[in-house]
């Protein structure tokens, strides 16, 4: 009761970050924003789980394996292991504080948002939702995507003072 879902279909392809921003704006004043990749499948109710989550945490779908090459390091000494985000859950408080996703990113949207949230004092975590990531990576079929990915990598590094990320591998 009271749970609402609003679907927004865009007439043109935009970055995932821009699509998330449009979707969250269309959702208006919500308590939570569920940001799903287009290859995620909900296999059960998620609202009861979301209601129990800490609203001071940006929730992702799984942790990156905690090994040295997966640590994100910034030039000012910030170091973290990001949550991989086939989907993300953002509370209204976090969205108001952090704001929108960086619309020009075609990759690294989740890591960028997590880093912005961490710098503002929020936390990141992983929640167990009945959602299956089909792992289709549909954006890899987008013409010119490798160039967009590489430009996003460089923008992400520049915006956040990231020391190094892996270049696009062909």
Secondary structure, 3 states (H helix, E strand, C coil): CCCCCCCCCCCCCCCHHHHHHHHHHHHCCCCEEEEECCCEEECCCCHHHHHCCCCCEEEECEECCCCHHHEEEECCCCEEECEECCEEEEEHHHHHHHCCCCCCCCCCHHHHHHHHHHHCCCEEEECCCCEEECCCCHHHHCCCHHHHHHHHHHHHHHHHCECCCCCCCC
